[in-house]
Amino acid sequence: MRGMQNGLHADLMLISKIWPTVVDGPTAQNAQPAAIKQKTLTVHVTSPAWIQHLRFHQNDMIRQINQAAGRDLVTDMRFKIGGLHS
C-alpha cells in the first residue's frame, strides 16, 4: 500500500511540474492539481466559472499531460472548488 501511495504522490508531483506548460497563466492561478487516483486527476479551482472553462478544455489537457509525461498518466479529470497552494 505504501508503495502505491508513493507512486501516486510521485505522479501528482510530476503533474504539478507539468501543469504550467499545459495551461496558461490565468488558468494556473485559478486551478491546481490536487490529487490523482486510478488515473483520474482532481483539480481544485477557484470558482464555478473555472470548472466550466476547464471542462471545455479537458481532453486537450489530458492529452498534453500524458504527452509531457511520456505515458498515460491521466485518463479523466474532476474539477472541484477548493483551496489553491502557492
Backbone as CSV, one residue per row, in Angstrom:
resi,resn,N_x,N_y,N_z,CA_x,CA_y,CA_z,C_x,C_y,C_z
1,MET,0.825,-1.192,0.000,0.000,0.000,0.000,0.867,1.253,0.000
2,ARG,1.891,1.273,0.807,2.757,2.435,0.887,3.426,2.720,-0.459
3,GLY,3.825,1.653,-1.169,4.442,1.819,-2.474,3.505,2.481,-3.457
4,MET,2.220,2.098,-3.401,1.239,2.707,-4.280,1.044,4.179,-3.925
5,GLN,0.987,4.489,-2.642,0.831,5.884,-2.218,2.018,6.711,-2.657
6,ASN,3.222,6.173,-2.546,4.406,6.892,-3.004,4.346,7.121,-4.508
7,GLY,3.860,6.122,-5.254,3.719,6.257,-6.699,2.713,7.326,-7.065
8,LEU,1.583,7.363,-6.346,0.568,8.383,-6.603,1.106,9.768,-6.272
9,HIS,1.860,9.865,-5.174,2.455,11.143,-4.802,3.443,11.597,-5.885
10,ALA,4.240,10.670,-6.380,5.199,10.999,-7.435,4.469,11.425,-8.704
11,ASP,3.356,10.754,-9.036,2.576,11.139,-10.214,2.010,12.541,-10.058
12,LEU,1.490,12.854,-8.871,0.937,14.188,-8.633,2.032,15.244,-8.701
13,MET,3.201,14.927,-8.172,4.323,15.872,-8.252,4.707,16.124,-9.708
14,LEU,4.734,15.076,-10.513,5.057,15.220,-11.929,4.007,16.069,-12.631
15,ILE,2.735,15.799,-12.368,1.665,16.586,-12.988,1.759,18.043,-12.567
16,SER,2.051,18.288,-11.298,2.191,19.669,-10.817,3.334,20.387,-11.519
17,LYS,4.396,19.658,-11.810,5.535,20.242,-12.525,5.168,20.541,-13.981
18,ILE,4.398,19.655,-14.594,3.976,19.804,-15.984,2.904,20.886,-16.139
19,TRP,2.058,21.047,-15.130,0.852,21.881,-15.192,1.078,23.258,-15.829
20,PRO,2.093,24.024,-15.433,2.268,25.365,-16.036,2.545,25.333,-17.542
21,THR,2.975,24.199,-18.072,3.203,24.102,-19.518,1.933,23.661,-20.242
22,VAL,0.963,23.149,-19.493,-0.287,22.661,-20.072,-1.334,23.772,-20.120
23,VAL,-1.346,24.629,-19.118,-2.354,25.691,-19.026,-1.684,27.060,-19.103
24,ASP,-2.486,28.078,-19.416,-1.953,29.434,-19.473,-1.869,30.038,-18.063
25,GLY,-1.276,31.208,-17.972,-1.053,31.856,-16.676,-2.307,32.054,-15.844
26,PRO,-3.368,32.664,-16.412,-4.585,32.847,-15.622,-5.191,31.529,-15.135
27,THR,-5.132,30.504,-15.967,-5.664,29.207,-15.553,-4.828,28.639,-14.413
28,ALA,-3.514,28.743,-14.520,-2.633,28.234,-13.459,-2.883,28.954,-12.135
29,GLN,-3.297,30.212,-12.201,-3.584,30.971,-10.978,-4.919,30.590,-10.362
30,ASN,-5.785,29.944,-11.155,-7.128,29.623,-10.688,-7.443,28.133,-10.639
31,ALA,-6.471,27.294,-10.987,-6.698,25.851,-10.984,-5.381,25.136,-10.735
32,GLN,-5.405,24.173,-9.813,-4.194,23.419,-9.491,-4.514,21.944,-9.296
33,PRO,-3.635,21.066,-9.769,-3.810,19.637,-9.495,-3.784,19.397,-7.985
34,ALA,-4.725,18.592,-7.510,-4.825,18.356,-6.067,-4.622,16.894,-5.687
35,ALA,-5.035,15.977,-6.567,-4.928,14.549,-6.251,-5.048,13.747,-7.539
36,ILE,-4.533,12.520,-7.491,-4.732,11.583,-8.595,-5.015,10.218,-8.005
37,LYS,-6.044,9.575,-8.558,-6.422,8.242,-8.102,-7.007,7.496,-9.296
38,GLN,-6.481,6.315,-9.566,-6.930,5.484,-10.680,-6.977,6.280,-11.983
39,LYS,-5.919,7.051,-12.206,-5.724,7.853,-13.412,-6.744,8.980,-13.569
40,THR,-7.486,9.294,-12.494,-8.394,10.436,-12.504,-7.745,11.565,-11.718
41,LEU,-7.499,12.672,-12.391,-6.863,13.831,-11.779,-7.932,14.753,-11.219
42,THR,-7.840,15.067,-9.937,-8.714,16.053,-9.312,-7.996,17.386,-9.326
43,VAL,-8.689,18.406,-9.829,-8.124,19.749,-9.932,-8.977,20.682,-9.087
44,HIS,-8.333,21.406,-8.178,-9.035,22.413,-7.391,-9.068,23.715,-8.173
45,VAL,-10.234,24.354,-8.164,-10.424,25.606,-8.891,-11.021,26.651,-7.960
46,THR,-10.952,27.910,-8.396,-11.398,29.000,-7.544,-12.876,29.343,-7.682
47,SER,-13.537,28.901,-8.779,-14.935,29.277,-8.973,-15.635,28.321,-9.942
48,PRO,-16.966,28.329,-9.932,-17.705,27.505,-10.886,-17.398,27.860,-12.349
49,ALA,-17.114,29.113,-12.616,-16.783,29.525,-13.991,-15.537,28.796,-14.484
50,TRP,-14.560,28.615,-13.592,-13.341,27.888,-13.978,-13.623,26.415,-14.214
51,ILE,-14.548,25.846,-13.459,-14.922,24.453,-13.696,-15.453,24.305,-15.120
52,GLN,-16.343,25.189,-15.514,-16.910,25.120,-16.859,-15.827,25.318,-17.922
53,HIS,-14.964,26.280,-17.721,-13.879,26.559,-18.674,-12.974,25.325,-18.837
54,LEU,-12.595,24.723,-17.732,-11.680,23.585,-17.782,-12.343,22.336,-18.367
55,ARG,-13.610,22.151,-18.105,-14.310,21.009,-18.709,-14.268,21.100,-20.235
56,PHE,-14.383,22.308,-20.750,-14.344,22.515,-22.199,-12.982,22.109,-22.770
57,HIS,-11.914,22.309,-22.005,-10.546,22.028,-22.460,-9.978,20.715,-21.911
58,GLN,-10.794,19.947,-21.227,-10.341,18.748,-20.516,-9.582,17.766,-21.409
59,ASN,-10.116,17.416,-22.552,-9.460,16.415,-23.407,-8.088,16.888,-23.876
60,ASP,-7.974,18.165,-24.216,-6.674,18.704,-24.628,-5.673,18.665,-23.473
61,MET,-6.132,18.994,-22.267,-5.235,18.985,-21.116,-4.756,17.567,-20.816
62,ILE,-5.654,16.595,-20.882,-5.263,15.205,-20.642,-4.204,14.782,-21.664
63,ARG,-4.450,15.100,-22.919,-3.500,14.730,-23.976,-2.143,15.385,-23.727
64,GLN,-2.126,16.651,-23.365,-0.864,17.363,-23.133,-0.129,16.845,-21.906
65,ILE,-0.850,16.541,-20.846,-0.216,15.979,-19.640,0.445,14.648,-19.989
66,ASN,-0.295,13.768,-20.654,0.231,12.452,-20.994,1.408,12.545,-21.959
67,GLN,1.329,13.464,-22.896,2.428,13.651,-23.843,3.684,14.127,-23.114
68,ALA,3.519,15.097,-22.225,4.667,15.622,-21.470,5.232,14.567,-20.518
69,ALA,4.357,13.732,-19.954,4.800,12.689,-19.018,5.411,11.501,-19.744
70,GLY,5.096,11.342,-21.020,5.606,10.219,-21.786,4.882,8.910,-21.513
71,ARG,3.697,9.001,-20.917,2.886,7.807,-20.633,1.457,8.234,-20.324
72,ASP,0.559,7.265,-20.305,-0.844,7.554,-19.983,-1.003,7.690,-18.475
73,LEU,-0.782,8.871,-18.005,-0.834,9.170,-16.581,-2.260,9.520,-16.150
74,VAL,-3.001,10.200,-17.034,-4.346,10.686,-16.721,-5.305,10.238,-17.821
75,THR,-6.460,9.678,-17.417,-7.490,9.326,-18.384,-8.772,10.122,-18.169
76,ASP,-8.900,10.760,-16.994,-10.096,11.546,-16.692,-9.715,12.651,-15.717
77,MET,-10.561,13.677,-15.662,-10.324,14.790,-14.738,-11.624,15.121,-14.020
78,ARG,-11.480,15.507,-12.758,-12.583,16.022,-11.939,-12.192,17.415,-11.508
79,PHE,-13.159,18.310,-11.460,-12.900,19.673,-11.031,-13.794,19.982,-9.847
80,LYS,-13.190,20.593,-8.829,-13.986,20.982,-7.666,-13.404,22.244,-7.062
81,ILE,-14.274,22.996,-6.453,-13.835,24.221,-5.799,-13.057,23.823,-4.547
82,GLY,-11.861,24.366,-4.445,-11.001,24.019,-3.318,-9.867,25.011,-3.195
83,GLY,-9.141,24.912,-2.117,-8.036,25.812,-1.864,-6.858,25.552,-2.793
84,LEU,-6.213,26.630,-3.189,-5.016,26.536,-4.013,-3.804,26.793,-3.142
85,HIS,-2.710,26.131,-3.469,-1.461,26.304,-2.729,-0.534,27.194,-3.535
86,SER,0.213,28.034,-2.829,1.142,28.904,-3.561,2.491,28.279,-3.733
